Every structure is written in structure tokens, then in C-alpha cells.
Amino acid sequence: MTAIDHAVLLGSGGHIPTGRRETCCALVRLGDRALVIDAGTGLRRLVTDPALLEGVRSIDLVLTHFHLDHVIGLSYLPAITPPVTVHGPGAALYGQPTRTVLGRLLGAPLFAAPLDALVAGVEELGPGELALGPFTGRVRAQRRHPHPVLGLRLGDELAYCTDTGHDPGTVAFAAGVRTLCHDAWSHAGCPSTGAHSTAGDAARLGREAGAREVILIHPDPTLPDDAPLLAEARAEHPGARLGEDGLVLVPVSLGGKAVRR
């Protein structure tokens, strides 16, 4: 079982970065290894706050899917020193190699450097057991989104389920986890898209899974106020919290902010 030293949200927002939230990215540390979940604009914090990678010798970067708000940070990799291996769901979820998908974005005429100049390697990742160096857990396909998305679980400490409509299968996947980071695009007063979850959906799934806390991530950046999200979630789970950039997920005792804005 993975025993995480440190985990922090680098980007917690929906598809448009704002002054408050970058798009999705999380950093998990264990010894001299780092696991980065998604490469949204929040990945820039690894450049602007280099202390986050102090002592890191290599990075495994897992992409949950290929929507631009989750991969645009790959273009920041030239400014990051430790070698990065990208793991993506191209073959498992979309029937084409991850290298092929990313090569359309990273390379001429859209980008000056080819993919192979940015990364140490590109590997496939699909549903089943997760074993990336010291990081172990499980991976699940979430299919309640316009394109399928990987959900991740690291031991009993952290589950990360972004970009998904309400999915009862998350309950078994996240059963007994301490912290569930879950898509919370909107609240019950918003029009439903079916492609994302409401805050109430997220918190209810967390409660049914027995998660100690539920972190609401990927909110709609056009919402004028977060308060309805939190109120709706806390009606379902008293341990619900709004995801914020810099929120420390592990260890719990640290709390507060961990990155410079």
C-alpha cells in the first residue's frame, strides 16, 4: 500500500484558469519520487515554486484524459528539470496510442519541440492495478463524460475522480478512502449537463463510500459564488471542503496553503 509523504492540489478548477484556480493538477510525493496527476495549468506551479520538487529525482505524470484543460501544462515541461514519464489512457480508453494523441499537440506547427524532447518516456495506463515505482493503487474507467476518464486511487489515502457525471461505481472504488477528490462542476440550481457532477452528487458518493473527507474539484469557473457548492455538499457530508490551489491533502495535519500563488 502506498504511504504518501505529501499531496497537494496545484490546480483545482474547471476548464478555464482564473485568478483563484488553475486547471486540474495534483502533486504527490514519496521520497525522491513524484507523481503528478493531470497537466492542467496548475502544473506551472512546479516552475514558479521550485521548492515543490526539491529532492525529486524523477516524475511520473498520469493523465486522466486528454481534454486540453488537463494536458496544456505539458507545454511547460521544458522548464522542469527532473525527467518526466507520461502515462496516458490512449490505448485503453480511445483505441489509439497515447504517444499519437499527444504528438498532435506537442510538435509542429503547434509547438516548437517534439514530444520526445520533453519527456523521458510515454507509457500506456488503463483500468486495473496501478504500480508506478513506489506509487501503488487502482485505476478505474469513468464513462459518464463525453470522453472516458481515468479515476485513480492511491492506497487508502487518496482517490481522485475528476470529469465525471454521477457514477454509483465510484462508491466501491473509493470505499474506505480517507480523502476523495471529486468533480463538483455545479449545484442543484444549475442546468444539468450529465457530463459532470453536482457538489451534492460528489459528497453523497463520498458519504456512501465512507470517505473521511470530500474535496470538491473542477467547479465551473463561470459560477459567481462557491457558497452554494459547499452548502449543498455539506448537507450530504460534513467533511466536504472546497478544493483550492495549494490545499494540502496529505498529511492532514499540515492544512492550509503549500504553494506560492
QUIKA-V684223 format. One record per residue. N is the residue number from 1. RES is the residue in one letter. PHI is phi as a letter, one per 40 degrees, with the letter a starting at -180 (999 if undefined). PSI is psi in radians with two decimals (* if undefined). Layout:
n;res;phi;psi
N;RES;PHI;PSI
N;RES;PHI;PSI
This chain:
n;res;phi;psi
1;M;999;2.34
2;T;c;2.26
3;A;b;1.71
4;I;c;2.33
5;D;c;-0.69
6;H;a;2.41
7;A;a;2.40
8;V;a;2.50
9;L;c;2.16
10;L;c;-0.47
11;G;a;2.24
12;S;b;0.05
13;G;b;3.07
14;G;c;-2.75
15;H;c;-0.21
16;I;b;2.15
17;P;c;2.52
18;T;b;3.11
19;G;c;-0.28
20;R;b;-0.63
21;R;b;2.27
22;E;c;2.95
23;T;c;2.96
24;C;d;2.28
25;C;a;2.38
26;A;b;2.56
27;L;b;2.26
28;V;b;2.30
29;R;b;2.48
30;L;a;1.83
31;G;g;-2.28
32;D;c;0.28
33;R;b;2.55
34;A;b;2.44
35;L;b;2.14
36;V;b;2.25
37;I;b;2.01
38;D;g;2.69
39;A;b;0.94
40;G;c;-2.98
41;T;c;-0.31
42;G;c;-0.32
43;L;c;-0.38
44;R;c;-0.36
45;R;c;-0.42
46;L;c;-0.31
47;V;c;-0.82
48;T;c;-0.29
49;D;b;1.28
50;P;c;-0.30
51;A;c;-0.40
52;L;c;-0.49
53;L;b;0.24
54;E;d;2.21
55;G;g;-0.03
56;V;c;2.28
57;R;b;-0.42
58;S;a;2.70
59;I;b;2.29
60;D;b;2.16
61;L;b;1.98
62;V;c;2.20
63;L;c;2.16
64;T;c;-0.54
65;H;a;-3.04
66;F;b;0.24
67;H;c;2.55
68;L;d;-0.59
69;D;c;-0.12
70;H;b;-0.07
71;V;b;-0.17
72;I;c;-0.47
73;G;c;-0.24
74;L;d;-0.48
75;S;c;-0.14
76;Y;c;-0.11
77;L;c;-0.49
78;P;d;-0.37
79;A;c;0.08
80;I;b;2.26
81;T;c;-0.87
82;P;c;2.52
83;P;c;2.46
84;V;b;2.22
85;T;b;2.18
86;V;c;2.36
87;H;b;2.11
88;G;b;2.86
89;P;c;0.42
90;G;d;-0.98
91;A;c;-0.74
92;A;c;-0.70
93;L;b;-0.44
94;Y;b;-0.01
95;G;g;0.36
96;Q;a;2.57
97;P;c;2.49
98;T;d;-0.71
99;R;d;-0.69
100;T;c;-0.78
101;V;c;-0.87
102;L;c;-0.50
103;G;c;-0.41
104;R;c;-0.50
105;L;c;-0.73
106;L;b;1.65
107;G;i;2.95
108;A;c;2.49
109;P;c;0.17
110;L;c;-0.43
111;F;a;2.56
112;A;c;-0.47
113;A;b;2.49
114;P;c;2.82
115;L;d;-0.76
116;D;c;-0.34
117;A;c;-0.22
118;L;b;-0.46
119;V;b;2.74
120;A;c;-0.40
121;G;a;2.86
122;V;b;2.15
123;E;b;2.72
124;E;c;2.56
125;L;b;2.33
126;G;a;-3.10
127;P;d;2.54
128;G;h;-2.65
129;E;c;2.51
130;L;b;2.23
131;A;a;1.67
132;L;b;1.64
133;G;f;-2.20
134;P;c;-0.13
135;F;c;2.09
136;T;b;2.72
137;G;i;-2.51
138;R;b;2.75
139;V;b;2.43
140;R;b;2.53
141;A;c;2.17
142;Q;b;2.08
143;R;b;0.22
144;R;b;1.03
145;H;a;2.72
146;P;d;-0.59
147;H;b;2.43
148;P;d;2.70
149;V;b;2.51
150;L;c;2.35
151;G;b;2.48
152;L;b;2.55
153;R;b;2.26
154;L;b;1.77
155;G;f;-2.47
156;D;b;0.21
157;E;c;-0.66
158;L;a;2.32
159;A;b;2.49
160;Y;b;1.92
161;C;b;1.57
162;T;b;2.87
163;D;f;1.09
164;T;a;2.45
165;G;c;3.04
166;H;d;2.15
167;D;b;1.83
168;P;d;-0.41
169;G;c;-0.30
170;T;c;-0.48
171;V;c;-0.87
172;A;c;-0.68
173;F;c;-0.70
174;A;c;0.18
175;A;d;2.18
176;G;g;0.07
177;V;c;2.62
178;R;c;-0.83
179;T;b;2.17
180;L;b;2.00
181;C;c;2.09
182;H;b;2.48
183;D;d;2.29
184;A;a;1.22
185;W;c;-0.62
186;S;a;-3.03
187;H;b;3.09
188;A;c;-0.38
189;G;c;-0.03
190;C;c;2.68
191;P;d;2.42
192;S;c;2.35
193;T;b;-0.39
194;G;g;-0.26
195;A;c;-0.22
196;H;b;2.95
197;S;b;2.72
198;T;c;2.88
199;A;c;-0.64
200;G;c;-0.72
201;D;d;-0.86
202;A;c;-0.83
203;A;c;-0.65
204;R;c;-0.77
205;L;c;-0.72
206;G;c;-0.73
207;R;c;-0.80
208;E;c;-0.50
209;A;c;-0.22
210;G;g;0.35
211;A;c;2.46
212;R;c;-0.68
213;E;a;2.67
214;V;b;2.15
215;I;b;2.14
216;L;c;2.01
217;I;b;2.90
218;H;f;0.75
219;P;c;2.69
220;D;c;2.08
221;P;c;-0.19
222;T;c;-0.07
223;L;c;2.33
224;P;c;-0.32
225;D;a;2.36
226;D;c;-0.29
227;A;d;-0.74
228;P;c;-0.55
229;L;c;-0.86
230;L;c;-0.73
231;A;c;-0.77
232;E;c;-0.73
233;A;c;-0.74
234;R;c;-0.35
235;A;c;-0.38
236;E;b;-0.55
237;H;a;2.01
238;P;c;-0.28
239;G;c;0.28
240;A;c;2.46
241;R;a;2.65
242;L;c;2.30
243;G;c;2.37
244;E;b;2.57
245;D;c;2.26
246;G;g;-0.04
247;L;c;2.15
248;V;c;2.18
249;L;c;-0.63
250;V;a;2.32
251;P;c;2.67
252;V;c;-0.62
253;S;c;-0.36
254;L;c;-0.85
255;G;f;-3.00
256;G;g;-2.75
257;K;b;2.55
258;A;b;-0.13
259;V;b;2.66
260;R;c;2.45
261;R;c;*
